[in-house]
Amino acid sequence: MLNQRSSFLSNIAVLGVICSSVGFGAFASSAAAGASESSQSQMPFTFGALVAKMKAQAQEAYTEPSVELPDALTALKYDGYRKIGYKRDRSKWKDTENFRVHAFHPGWLFKNPLKIHEVSEGAAQPFVFEAADFDYQDAELTASLNDVSFPGVAGFRLLNPLNVEGRMDELVAFLGASYFRALGAGNVYGLSARALAIDTASGKPEEFPNFTAFYLGKPVDGSDKVTVWAELDSPSVTGAYQFVFEPGQQTEVDVTAHLFFRSDVERLGIAPLTSMYLYGENDRVGFDDFRPEVHDSDGLKLRFANGKTSWRPLSNPDNLQLSFIGARSPAGFGLMQRDKNLENYQDLEARYDKRPSLWIEPLGDWGSGAVMLAEIPTDQEINDNIVAFWSPNEAVKAGDELSFHYKMYWGDEVGRSEQMLMPITQTRSGKAGHSASEENSLTRKFVVDFDASLFAESGLNGEQLVRAKPFIENAALNGTVDFADVRYIEELGVYRVFLDVSRDDLEIPVELRLQLTDGEKAVSEEWLYQWGWSS
């Protein structure tokens, strides 16, 4: 978890670092208070009571966390912190069948310790963590921290036999502000989620709400689900969250959020996702790297209430690039890692082919709004430069109360085989015209492949697929489609569309849209693309 990336929006004074000093809010007021809590009796706990607590807290002025770490924890540096691991024999919940709890060590960038509670039979009591729970892999460091009292921890992770029966693998980790990551079977960590985004790419400094306390529901024997409740706090909002995790091929998370606003919010982001896209087939210019592609996610997928499905390939632009895709109460959206072929990455360490997709399925009516996609220029794969979330059209004012319910699916792309539309498999771009054409920054060729297997499954053979050549519907805003053609490529099993596009102004982005039809109805996903302005 120490390679978690920073997320930033350049040129608009927005900064968010997963492993950063914003960290977690404090639960206790001092180290002594933290130590004394272990002897307190159990306290009744319900989600309803937590919601009421956070509603009342929103009526009070925001107070910055004030807990100070002991000097030995503050003195931790990166090299020492990265060695620290949690001892498996000190796991919490060793008496349960399917879940374990580990903590992340306080200190280094994590200045504000967090309290974690266990909830069992309707009552909560603090988990107690101490130096003996951690393996420091350093005798001097062990000695310096051996007698230190922990006022809290940096975060926690849940383990589960996700991949192999009898072996506990990491399932989800909460670490830093309101960030968390989860895995489906066979995945390695990639993109992150957040509880909430406030004023992202709005022209003012972004606000990063913190989870300030967690309550972990101890599973009963044999349970394949675990529930986590969390308090959220920031200058603008308080919140009560409930997460129900169900591990699997796609790990499903049922999320309920109740939000209470202290002040106006210019841009509210619900179910925000954060990922990394360095380069891929469509924009690897400028990267002298043996790897063909480097990204945690390769596209934004949207499904609208009317059943239409759109695919927006990600890019690493020259300048900050924002896209707003109107979606009244969307059926779903998410950042996908659609390309799962190791050969297309050639990275045996990062294993980008194993990074999970994350699909958000809203429950209930979310009203009018838009899915916002922010693509931020970066030249390093350590930076999270992609942000996506749903934002309501209606302004959020001080005193407002909002509730949202949604499902998250972490794992290989969910629902792709059931959508009955040809999915987009890749997008490529290059200079327009033929190979001998002069380079021209005002023209561009786009090549989009659609998986034709759905047509083949309907009984059409290769010759019939050629004759069933679909119609191209395309449009360009701030540009012109000069040439469009579609061909069936039997060897690849795809319909390939060629577009030559021209523009008049390098400073105005061109919005492109493409879809295949049979003359009456759509037979493919809708392809959306922003050909951005040049620096």
C-alpha positions as CSV (number, residue, x, y, z in Angstrom):
1,M,0.0,0.0,0.0
2,L,3.0,2.3,0.2
3,N,3.0,2.8,-3.5
4,Q,-0.3,4.6,-3.5
5,R,-0.3,7.5,-5.9
6,S,-0.8,11.2,-5.5
7,S,-3.8,12.7,-7.2
8,F,-3.5,16.3,-8.3
9,L,-5.2,18.9,-10.6
10,S,-2.5,21.2,-11.9
11,N,-3.2,24.9,-12.7
12,I,-6.2,25.1,-10.4
13,A,-4.5,24.7,-7.0
14,V,-6.0,21.3,-6.2
15,L,-4.0,18.8,-4.3
16,G,-4.9,15.4,-2.9
17,V,-2.4,12.8,-1.8
18,I,-3.6,9.3,-0.6
19,C,-0.6,8.9,1.7
20,S,-0.6,12.6,2.8
21,S,-0.7,14.7,5.9
22,V,-4.5,15.3,5.5
23,G,-4.6,11.6,6.6
24,F,-7.4,10.7,8.9
25,G,-9.2,12.9,11.5
26,A,-8.6,12.1,15.1
27,F,-11.1,10.3,17.3
28,A,-9.5,10.9,20.7
29,S,-8.2,14.2,22.1
30,S,-4.9,12.8,23.4
31,A,-2.8,9.7,23.7
32,A,-3.9,9.3,27.3
33,A,-7.5,9.4,26.2
34,G,-6.7,6.7,23.6
35,A,-5.1,4.5,26.2
36,S,-8.0,4.8,28.7
37,E,-10.6,3.9,26.1
38,S,-9.5,0.3,26.1
39,S,-10.9,-0.1,29.5
40,Q,-14.3,1.5,28.8
41,S,-17.3,-0.7,28.7
42,Q,-19.1,-1.4,25.5
43,M,-21.3,1.3,24.0
44,P,-24.6,0.7,22.2
45,F,-24.2,1.1,18.4
46,T,-26.7,1.4,15.5
47,F,-26.3,3.0,12.1
48,G,-29.3,5.2,12.9
49,A,-27.5,6.6,15.9
50,L,-24.4,7.3,13.9
51,V,-26.5,9.2,11.3
52,A,-28.0,11.3,14.1
53,K,-24.6,11.9,15.6
54,M,-23.2,13.3,12.3
55,K,-26.3,15.4,11.7
56,A,-25.8,17.0,15.1
57,Q,-22.1,17.5,14.4
58,A,-22.9,19.4,11.2
59,Q,-24.5,22.1,13.4
60,E,-21.2,22.7,15.0
61,A,-18.2,24.6,13.6
62,Y,-15.6,22.4,12.0
63,T,-12.6,21.8,14.3
64,E,-9.2,20.6,12.9
65,P,-7.9,17.4,14.5
66,S,-5.6,18.3,17.4
67,V,-4.1,14.9,18.5
68,E,-0.3,15.0,18.6
69,L,1.7,11.8,18.0
70,P,4.4,10.8,20.4
71,D,7.9,12.0,19.2
72,A,9.0,8.4,18.2
73,L,6.0,8.1,15.8
74,T,6.5,11.6,14.4
75,A,10.1,10.9,13.7
76,L,9.4,8.0,11.4
77,K,10.7,8.5,7.9
78,Y,9.8,6.8,4.6
79,D,12.6,4.3,4.7
80,G,11.6,3.1,8.2
81,Y,7.9,3.3,7.6
82,R,8.0,1.2,4.4
83,K,9.5,-1.7,6.3
84,I,6.7,-2.0,8.9
85,G,4.3,-4.8,8.4
86,Y,1.4,-6.1,10.5
87,K,2.1,-9.5,12.2
88,R,-0.4,-12.1,11.0
89,D,-0.4,-13.9,14.3
90,R,-1.7,-10.6,15.8
91,S,-4.7,-10.4,13.5
92,K,-8.0,-9.3,14.9
93,W,-11.0,-11.7,14.4
94,K,-8.9,-14.8,14.4
95,D,-11.9,-16.6,15.8
96,T,-14.0,-15.9,12.7
97,E,-13.9,-18.0,9.6
98,N,-13.8,-15.6,6.7
99,F,-12.3,-12.3,7.8
100,R,-9.3,-10.8,9.6
101,V,-8.4,-7.2,10.5
102,H,-5.0,-5.6,10.3
103,A,-4.0,-2.0,11.1
104,F,-1.7,0.4,9.3
105,H,1.0,1.9,11.5
106,P,0.6,5.5,12.7
107,G,3.4,8.0,12.0
108,W,5.4,9.3,9.0
109,L,2.7,11.1,6.8
110,F,-0.1,9.9,9.0
111,K,-0.1,12.6,11.7
112,N,-3.7,12.2,12.9
113,P,-4.4,8.8,14.5
114,L,-7.7,7.1,13.8
115,K,-9.7,5.0,16.2
116,I,-11.3,1.8,15.0
117,H,-14.1,0.0,16.9
118,E,-15.4,-3.5,16.8
119,V,-19.2,-3.8,16.8
120,S,-20.7,-7.1,18.1
121,E,-24.2,-7.8,19.2
122,G,-25.3,-4.2,18.9
123,A,-22.4,-2.8,21.0
124,A,-19.1,-1.1,20.0
125,Q,-15.8,-1.0,21.8
126,P,-12.4,0.2,20.6
127,F,-9.8,-2.1,19.0
128,V,-6.5,-1.7,20.8
129,F,-3.3,-1.7,18.7
130,E,0.2,-1.5,20.0
131,A,3.8,-1.8,18.9
132,A,3.8,-5.6,19.5
133,D,1.3,-6.0,16.6
134,F,3.9,-4.8,14.1
135,D,7.0,-6.2,12.6
136,Y,9.6,-3.4,12.2
137,Q,12.3,-5.4,10.5
138,D,14.8,-3.1,12.3
139,A,16.2,-3.7,15.8
140,E,16.8,0.0,16.5
141,L,13.3,1.0,15.3
142,T,11.8,-1.8,17.4
143,A,13.5,-0.6,20.5
144,S,12.5,3.0,20.0
145,L,8.8,2.2,19.6
146,N,8.5,-0.7,22.0
147,D,7.1,1.3,24.9
148,V,5.2,3.9,22.8
149,S,1.5,4.3,23.5
150,F,-0.5,4.4,20.2
151,P,-3.3,7.0,20.3
152,G,-4.7,5.3,17.2
153,V,-3.6,3.9,13.8
154,A,-3.3,5.2,10.2
155,G,-6.0,3.0,8.8
156,F,-6.9,-0.7,8.4
157,R,-7.4,-3.5,5.9
158,L,-9.7,-6.5,5.8
159,L,-8.4,-9.9,4.7
160,N,-10.5,-12.8,3.3
161,P,-9.8,-16.1,1.5
162,L,-10.6,-14.3,-1.8
163,N,-8.4,-16.4,-4.1
164,V,-7.5,-19.6,-2.3
165,E,-9.5,-21.4,0.3
166,G,-7.7,-21.3,3.7
167,R,-5.4,-18.4,2.7
168,M,-6.2,-14.9,3.8
169,D,-5.6,-12.3,1.1
170,E,-6.1,-8.6,1.3
171,L,-9.7,-7.6,0.3
172,V,-10.0,-3.9,1.1
173,A,-7.8,-1.2,2.6
174,F,-8.8,2.2,4.0
175,L,-5.9,4.6,4.2
176,G,-5.7,8.4,3.9
177,A,-8.5,11.0,3.9
178,S,-11.6,9.1,2.6
179,Y,-9.7,6.8,0.1
180,F,-10.1,3.1,0.0
181,R,-9.3,0.2,-2.4
182,A,-10.8,-3.2,-2.9
183,L,-10.1,-6.3,-5.0
184,G,-12.0,-8.9,-6.9
185,A,-10.6,-12.4,-7.2
186,G,-7.3,-12.5,-9.1
187,N,-6.8,-8.8,-9.0
188,V,-3.9,-6.6,-7.7
189,Y,-4.5,-3.1,-6.4
190,G,-5.1,-0.4,-9.0
191,L,-7.6,2.4,-8.9
192,S,-9.0,3.9,-5.7
193,A,-12.4,5.1,-4.5
194,R,-13.3,8.0,-2.2
195,A,-16.3,8.6,-0.1
196,L,-16.9,12.1,-1.5
197,A,-15.3,14.8,-3.7
198,I,-15.8,18.5,-3.0
199,D,-15.0,21.2,-5.5
200,T,-12.8,19.1,-7.7
201,A,-11.6,21.0,-10.8
202,S,-13.9,23.9,-9.8
203,G,-11.3,26.7,-10.0
204,K,-10.9,26.7,-6.2
205,P,-8.9,24.5,-3.8
206,E,-10.3,21.1,-3.5
207,E,-11.5,19.9,-0.1
208,F,-10.7,16.4,1.0
209,P,-13.1,15.1,3.7
210,N,-11.6,12.6,6.2
211,F,-13.0,9.4,7.6
212,T,-12.6,10.2,11.3
213,A,-13.7,6.9,12.9
214,F,-14.6,3.4,11.8
215,Y,-16.9,0.7,13.3
216,L,-16.3,-2.8,12.1
217,G,-19.2,-5.3,12.4
218,K,-17.8,-8.6,13.6
219,P,-19.1,-11.3,11.2
220,V,-20.9,-14.3,12.7
221,D,-19.4,-17.7,11.9
222,G,-19.7,-18.6,8.3
223,S,-20.8,-15.2,7.1
224,D,-19.6,-14.2,3.6
225,K,-20.2,-10.5,4.2
226,V,-18.8,-7.8,6.5
227,T,-20.1,-4.4,7.4
228,V,-18.1,-1.2,8.0
229,W,-19.5,2.0,9.3
230,A,-17.6,5.3,9.1
231,E,-17.8,8.9,10.3
232,L,-16.9,11.6,7.7
233,D,-15.9,15.2,8.6
234,S,-14.6,18.2,6.8
235,P,-15.1,22.0,6.8
236,S,-18.1,21.7,4.5
237,V,-19.8,18.5,5.3
238,T,-20.3,15.7,7.8
239,G,-21.5,12.2,6.8
240,A,-22.4,8.7,8.0
241,Y,-21.4,5.8,5.7
242,Q,-22.3,2.2,5.7
243,F,-20.3,-0.3,3.5
244,V,-21.3,-3.9,3.2
245,F,-18.6,-6.0,1.5
246,E,-19.3,-9.3,-0.2
247,P,-16.0,-10.8,-1.6
248,G,-16.1,-12.6,-4.9
249,Q,-15.0,-12.7,-8.6
250,Q,-16.5,-9.2,-8.5
251,T,-16.4,-8.0,-4.9
252,E,-19.7,-6.2,-4.3
253,V,-20.0,-3.3,-1.9
254,D,-23.4,-1.9,-0.9
255,V,-22.9,1.8,0.1
256,T,-25.3,4.0,2.0
257,A,-24.3,7.6,2.6
258,H,-26.1,10.3,4.6
259,L,-24.6,13.8,4.2
260,F,-25.1,17.0,6.2
261,F,-23.7,20.3,4.8
262,R,-22.2,23.0,6.9
263,S,-21.6,25.3,3.9
264,D,-22.3,25.7,0.2
265,V,-20.5,23.3,-2.2
266,E,-19.8,24.5,-5.8
267,R,-19.2,21.0,-7.2
268,L,-20.2,17.9,-5.3
269,G,-18.8,14.5,-6.5
270,I,-20.8,11.4,-5.6
271,A,-19.0,8.0,-5.7
272,P,-15.7,9.5,-6.9
273,L,-13.1,7.2,-8.5
274,T,-9.4,8.0,-8.9
275,S,-7.1,6.2,-11.3
276,M,-3.9,6.4,-13.4
277,Y,-3.5,6.6,-17.1
278,L,-0.1,7.3,-18.5
279,Y,-0.4,6.1,-22.1
280,G,-2.1,3.5,-24.3
281,E,-2.8,2.7,-28.0
282,N,-4.4,6.1,-28.6
283,D,-1.7,8.5,-27.2
284,R,1.7,7.0,-26.5
285,V,3.5,9.9,-28.3
286,G,6.4,11.1,-26.1
287,F,6.9,8.0,-24.0
288,D,10.2,6.2,-24.7
289,D,9.3,3.0,-22.9
290,F,9.5,-0.7,-23.8
291,R,6.0,-1.2,-22.5
292,P,3.2,-0.7,-25.0
293,E,0.7,0.5,-22.5
294,V,0.8,1.8,-18.9
295,H,-2.5,2.4,-17.0
296,D,-4.7,1.3,-14.2
297,S,-7.8,2.0,-16.2
298,D,-8.3,2.5,-19.9
299,G,-11.9,3.9,-20.2
300,L,-14.9,5.4,-18.7
301,K,-18.0,3.4,-19.2
302,L,-21.5,4.8,-18.8
303,R,-25.0,3.2,-18.9
304,F,-27.9,5.5,-19.2
305,A,-31.5,5.0,-17.8
306,N,-32.7,4.3,-21.4
307,G,-30.2,1.4,-21.8
308,K,-27.7,3.2,-24.0
309,T,-24.1,2.3,-23.2
310,S,-21.2,4.7,-23.9
311,W,-17.4,4.2,-23.8
312,R,-15.0,7.1,-23.4
313,P,-11.3,6.0,-23.8
314,L,-9.0,7.7,-21.4
315,S,-6.1,10.0,-22.4
316,N,-3.2,11.8,-21.0
317,P,-3.7,15.3,-22.4
318,D,-1.3,18.2,-22.8
319,N,-3.6,20.3,-20.6
320,L,-6.2,19.7,-18.0
321,Q,-9.2,18.2,-19.8
322,L,-12.7,18.1,-18.4
323,S,-15.7,16.2,-19.8
324,F,-19.3,16.4,-18.5
325,I,-21.7,13.7,-19.7
326,G,-25.3,14.5,-18.8
327,A,-26.9,11.5,-17.1
328,R,-30.2,11.8,-15.2
329,S,-30.2,9.1,-12.6
330,P,-27.7,7.0,-14.5
331,A,-28.0,3.2,-14.6
332,G,-24.2,2.9,-14.0
333,F,-20.8,4.4,-14.6
334,G,-17.2,3.3,-13.8
335,L,-13.5,3.3,-14.7
336,M,-12.7,0.1,-16.5
337,Q,-9.5,-1.8,-17.1
338,R,-10.9,-3.5,-20.2
339,D,-7.7,-4.7,-21.7
340,K,-6.7,-7.8,-19.7
341,N,-4.0,-9.1,-22.0
342,L,-0.5,-9.2,-20.4
343,E,1.1,-9.1,-23.8
344,N,-0.3,-5.6,-24.3
345,Y,1.5,-4.3,-21.2
346,Q,4.7,-6.4,-21.0
347,D,5.0,-5.5,-17.3
348,L,5.7,-8.5,-15.1
349,E,5.9,-6.5,-11.9
350,A,3.1,-4.0,-12.0
351,R,0.7,-6.5,-13.7
352,Y,-1.6,-3.9,-15.2
353,D,-3.5,-6.7,-16.8
354,K,-4.7,-7.7,-13.3
355,R,-5.8,-4.3,-12.2
356,P,-9.6,-4.2,-11.3
357,S,-12.4,-2.2,-12.9
358,L,-14.8,-0.4,-10.7
359,W,-18.5,-0.1,-11.6
360,I,-20.9,2.1,-9.8
361,E,-24.6,1.2,-9.9
362,P,-26.9,3.9,-8.4
363,L,-29.9,2.7,-6.5
364,G,-32.9,4.9,-6.4
365,D,-33.4,8.2,-8.2
366,W,-30.3,10.4,-8.2
367,G,-32.1,13.1,-10.2
368,S,-30.5,15.3,-12.8
369,G,-26.7,15.6,-13.1
370,A,-23.7,14.6,-15.1
371,V,-20.7,12.2,-14.9
372,M,-17.6,14.4,-14.8
373,L,-14.3,13.1,-16.1
374,A,-11.1,14.9,-15.3
375,E,-7.9,14.0,-17.2
376,I,-4.8,15.6,-15.9
377,P,-1.4,15.7,-17.6
378,T,1.3,13.6,-16.1
379,D,4.7,12.2,-17.1
380,Q,4.9,9.6,-14.3
381,E,2.9,6.5,-13.5
382,I,3.1,7.2,-9.8
383,N,0.5,9.9,-10.2
384,D,-3.2,9.3,-10.1
385,N,-4.3,11.7,-12.9
386,I,-7.9,10.5,-13.7
387,V,-10.9,11.4,-11.6
388,A,-14.6,10.5,-12.3
389,F,-17.8,11.0,-10.4
390,W,-21.4,11.9,-10.7
391,S,-22.3,15.5,-9.8
392,P,-25.9,16.7,-9.3
393,N,-27.1,19.7,-11.2
394,E,-28.9,21.2,-8.3
395,A,-26.7,23.5,-6.2
396,V,-25.7,22.2,-2.7
397,K,-26.4,24.8,0.0
398,A,-25.5,25.0,3.7
399,G,-28.1,23.1,5.8
400,D,-28.9,20.7,3.0
401,E,-29.2,17.0,3.8
402,L,-28.6,14.4,1.0
403,S,-28.6,10.6,0.9
404,F,-27.3,8.3,-1.7
405,H,-27.4,4.5,-2.1
406,Y,-25.3,2.6,-4.6
407,K,-23.5,-0.7,-5.4
408,M,-19.8,-0.9,-6.2
409,Y,-18.4,-3.8,-8.2
410,W,-14.6,-4.3,-8.0
411,G,-13.1,-6.8,-10.4
412,D,-13.1,-7.7,-14.0
413,E,-15.6,-5.6,-16.0
414,V,-19.1,-6.4,-14.8
415,G,-22.0,-6.9,-17.1
416,R,-20.0,-6.7,-20.4
417,S,-21.3,-10.0,-21.8
418,E,-24.9,-9.2,-21.0
419,Q,-25.2,-5.7,-22.6
420,M,-26.0,-7.1,-26.1
421,L,-24.1,-4.3,-27.8
422,M,-20.7,-4.7,-29.5
423,P,-18.2,-3.4,-27.0
424,I,-15.2,-1.2,-28.0
425,T,-12.0,-3.1,-27.7
426,Q,-9.4,-0.4,-28.6
427,T,-8.9,3.1,-29.9
428,R,-5.9,4.2,-31.8
429,S,-4.9,7.5,-33.3
430,G,-2.3,9.0,-35.6
431,K,-1.8,11.4,-38.4
432,A,-4.7,11.6,-40.9
433,G,-4.5,10.5,-44.6
434,H,-2.1,7.9,-45.9
435,S,1.3,7.0,-44.5
436,A,3.1,9.5,-46.8
437,S,0.9,12.4,-45.7
438,E,2.6,15.5,-44.2
439,E,2.1,15.8,-40.4
440,N,-0.7,18.3,-39.7
441,S,-1.7,19.3,-36.2
442,L,-5.2,20.3,-37.5
443,T,-6.1,16.8,-38.7
444,R,-6.1,13.4,-37.0
445,K,-7.0,9.8,-37.8
446,F,-8.9,7.7,-35.2
447,V,-9.3,3.9,-35.5
448,V,-11.9,2.3,-33.3
449,D,-12.4,-1.5,-33.0
450,F,-15.7,-3.1,-32.0
451,D,-15.9,-6.7,-30.9
452,A,-18.0,-8.5,-33.5
453,S,-18.5,-11.7,-31.6
454,L,-22.1,-10.8,-30.8
455,F,-22.9,-10.8,-34.5
456,A,-21.0,-14.1,-34.9
457,E,-22.9,-15.7,-32.0
458,S,-26.2,-14.9,-33.9
459,G,-25.2,-17.4,-36.6
460,L,-23.4,-15.2,-39.1
461,N,-20.2,-16.5,-40.6
462,G,-17.3,-14.4,-41.8
463,E,-18.7,-13.8,-45.3
464,Q,-22.1,-12.8,-43.9
465,L,-20.4,-10.5,-41.4
466,V,-18.8,-8.7,-44.3
467,R,-22.2,-8.3,-46.0
468,A,-23.8,-7.2,-42.7
469,K,-21.5,-4.1,-42.7
470,P,-23.2,-1.8,-40.2
471,F,-24.0,1.8,-40.7
472,I,-21.8,4.5,-39.1
473,E,-23.4,7.3,-37.2
474,N,-20.9,10.0,-36.2
475,A,-20.8,13.6,-35.1
476,A,-18.1,16.1,-34.3
477,L,-18.4,19.3,-32.2
478,N,-15.8,22.0,-33.0
479,G,-14.5,19.8,-35.8
480,T,-15.4,18.0,-39.0
481,V,-15.4,14.3,-39.9
482,D,-13.7,14.3,-43.4
483,F,-13.7,10.5,-43.9
484,A,-15.5,7.6,-42.3
485,D,-15.4,3.9,-43.2
486,V,-16.0,0.5,-41.5
487,R,-14.5,-2.9,-42.3
488,Y,-14.9,-6.3,-40.9
489,I,-11.5,-7.9,-40.0
490,E,-12.0,-11.6,-39.8
491,E,-8.6,-12.4,-38.3
492,L,-9.3,-10.1,-35.4
493,G,-13.0,-10.7,-35.1
494,V,-13.8,-6.9,-35.1
495,Y,-15.5,-4.2,-37.0
496,R,-12.9,-1.4,-37.5
497,V,-14.0,2.1,-38.1
498,F,-11.7,4.7,-39.6
499,L,-12.3,8.4,-39.0
500,D,-10.3,11.4,-40.4
501,V,-11.1,14.5,-38.4
502,S,-10.1,18.1,-39.0
503,R,-10.3,21.1,-36.7
504,D,-10.0,24.9,-37.2
505,D,-8.7,25.9,-33.8
506,L,-6.0,24.2,-31.6
507,E,-7.3,25.9,-28.5
508,I,-10.8,24.5,-28.7
509,P,-11.3,20.7,-27.9
510,V,-13.1,18.6,-30.5
511,E,-15.9,16.3,-29.1
512,L,-16.4,13.2,-31.2
513,R,-19.2,10.6,-31.2
514,L,-19.5,7.3,-33.1
515,Q,-21.9,4.4,-33.0
516,L,-22.7,1.5,-35.3
517,T,-26.3,0.7,-36.2
518,D,-28.1,-1.8,-38.4
519,G,-30.0,1.0,-40.0
520,E,-32.7,1.1,-37.3
521,K,-31.2,0.5,-33.9
522,A,-27.8,0.6,-32.2
523,V,-25.7,-2.5,-32.4
524,S,-22.6,-1.1,-30.6
525,E,-21.6,0.9,-27.7
526,E,-21.4,4.6,-28.3
527,W,-17.8,5.9,-28.6
528,L,-17.1,9.3,-27.1
529,Y,-13.7,11.0,-27.4
530,Q,-12.3,14.5,-26.6
531,W,-9.5,15.5,-29.0
532,G,-8.0,18.1,-26.7
533,W,-6.3,21.4,-27.3
534,S,-2.6,21.5,-27.8
535,S,-0.1,23.4,-25.6
